[in-house]
Amino acid sequence: MYELIAAVITGVATLVAALLATQDGRQIMKEVAGMSKSEGAEGARALPAPSPARNVLMRFVFIFVVGAVTGGIFFHMAANAAEKISFTGGYKMPVGTITAYMGKVAPDGWLLCNGKDIPTQYKELVNLIGEKTPDMQGRFLRGLDPTGTIDVDGGKNRALGSPQEDAFKEHSHTVNGVLIPDIGDHHYDGGPTRVTTGTASAGESNPKGGSETRPKNVAVNFIIKY
């Protein structure tokens, strides 16, 4: 609405400036002022006959005003559409939207997902998720799975925004023992020794790998719309 009003005001101001800039325009303004005085005097004198220049300029005024209004409507529609897809100024984007952002400071209309208190003036976001932003530092996003088909915790009434700690799926490995054959009696200086069949016990392997299990990734800041 503001864009339409601004377009009309701009059009009227431009029209007045155009009239004042020409001799015919100034004459028209004088004739319009004369019409007002004549009507106030209750027809004491006859109205001046319309001049050809006045007729031309009046048609110009009509076309100009219609064009300004039409242009204002299209300008408003374009601004409204741009606002809906705007990242920083588009308040039409749903409150609570989370997206990745390659910046250290959240842009206007957004907050960092760092677990901090949400300012009280952002009541719509507070009503949606509570008093703190979700803490997304070092975490991935995962779609809620209420059926538990993929996320086994999802079928246990997992709530939106609930964190899930790291885990390694349970599994087992087969360890084969080493059989030592019976090789009979052997004599050493200390007397006979008999080696019998046995099984070697499995010990711990040398640890390999890093401090966590993770896919290849790129660090970003998650931000949430308020």
N, C-alpha and C positions, 0 to 999 in steps of 0.2 A: 504493500500500500504506500509506503514511504517513497518508493521509486516512482510510482505513478504521480503522486503529488509533486515531487521534485521535477518531473518532466513537464508537467503542466505549468508550474511556476516559471521554469526556465523558458518555455515556449512563449508565455505571455510577456515576460521581460524582454525577450528577443524581439517580439512583435512591436512593443512600445518603442524600443530603441530604433527599429527600422522605420517606424512612422516619423519619429522625431528627426531622423537623418535626411528626410526628403521633403521638398516643398509641398508636394501633393499630400504627403502624410500629415504634415502640420496643418494643412487646410482641412483635412478630414477631421482632425481632432477639434479644430475650431468649430466646424459644422455640428459635430456631436455635442459640443458644449452649448452651441446655440439652440439645438433641439431641446436640451434639458431646460434652458431658460424659457423657451416658448411654451413648453408643456406646463411649467410652473406658473406662467401668467394666464393660464386657462384659455389659451388660444387668442390672446390679445392681438397677436400678429401672425401672419401666415408663415408656415414652415418654409425654409428655403428649398428650392427645387434641387433634387439630387443631381450632382455633377457626374459626368462620365468617369472622371478620375476616381470619384468616391465609389462608384459602382464597381470599378475594377479592384480597388483596394479592399472593399468589403468582401468581394469574392476571395481575395487573397487571405483576408483574415479568417474566413470560414475554412478554407483549405488548410491554412497553417494550424489552426486550433485542432481540427480533426486529425491532422498528421501528428501533432504533438501528443494527443491523447492515445492514438494508435501506437505510436512509438513508445510511450510510457508503458502501455500494457505489455508489449513485447519485451521491453527492457525488464519489467518486473518478472515476467515468466522466465527469462533467461537467467536473471539473478537468483530466482528461487531454485531453478534447476542446478545452477552452479553451487548454491549453498548446500544442497542435498548431497553432492559428491565431494564437497570440500573436506579436507582432512583436518585443518586446524580450526576453521570457522564454521564447519557444518554441524550445527547443533541438531540437525535432523537425524544424524547417525545415532542409533540406539544407545542409550545410557547403559553402561556395563560391557560394551564391546571391548575386547582385548586384542591388541595387535602388536607385532614386532616393530621396534623403532631403533634406528641407528643413531641415537643421540643420547647424551648424558642427562639432559634436562628435558622434562616432558613439555610438549608444546601446549599452547592455549587450548583449554577444553579437555585436557587429559591429565592423568596422574600416573606416576611410576608405580608399578606393581612391586612394592618393596615392603609390604606389611605395615606401613605407617598409618597413623590416624587420618581419616578422611575429614577435611574441613566441614564444619557443621552446615555451612551454606549450601553444600551439595546434597540436599535432602533426598533427591531422587535416587542417587547412587547409594546413600546410606540405607534407604528403605529396601533397596534391592539386595545388597550384599552384606550389610552390617557396617560397623564403625571403622573398620580397617581395610586397606587395600589388600588383595591377595599377594602373598609373598612368592613371587615367581623367580627370585634370584637363584640361579643355578638349576632351575627345573624346566622340564619340558611340559607342554600341554598335551592332554590326552582326552579324547572324547568320552563322555559319560556313557557307560554300558549297563543300563538297568537290568538287562537279562542275564548278565554274567557270562555271556557266550565267549567273549574275548578277555575282558577284564574280570577275573573271578571275584574280585572284591566288589564289582559293580552290582552284583545280585544280592549284596548284603546291605541294602539301603544306603549305598554310598551317596553322599550329598554333593551338589555342585560346589566347586571350590575346595573340596577336601583334599589334603595332600596325601600322597602315597609314597612310602619309603622304598628304598631300593631293595631288590630281592634277586636271588638266583634260583631258577626253577630246580626243584628236587630231581636228582638223577643218581645213577649208580654206575660204577665201572667194574669190570671183571679183572681180578688179579690172579694170574696163574702162579702156583707154587713150583718150586724147583725140586724135583725128586733126586735124591742121592742114592745110587744103587748100593746094595750090600756087597762089599768087596772082600769080606772075610777077615781072617786074623792076619795081623802083621806084627812082626817082632822088631822091637827097637832095643836099644841098650837098657831101657827102663822096663822091659818086659813086653808081653804081647798086648796089642791093642786091636779092638774089633770095631770097625766102622759099619753101622747099620743103616737101613733105609730110613729117610726122614724127609721133612718138608721145611723149606726155608720160609721164614716169616717176612711179610711185606713191611718195609719201612717207609718213612716219609720221603717224597721226592724233593729235589731242590726247587724252591719257589721261583716262578717266573711271571712276568707281567707287571702292570702298573698298580696304582692305588685304587682303581675303580674299573667297572665294566661300562663302556660307553660307545655310542656310534660316533662317526665323524660329525663335527658340528661347527657352527660359527656363533660367537657370543653376540647377543643383542639385549636390549632392554625391552621388557614387555610393559606396555602402558594401557590404561583403562580409561574409557570415556566417562566423564561425569555430566 
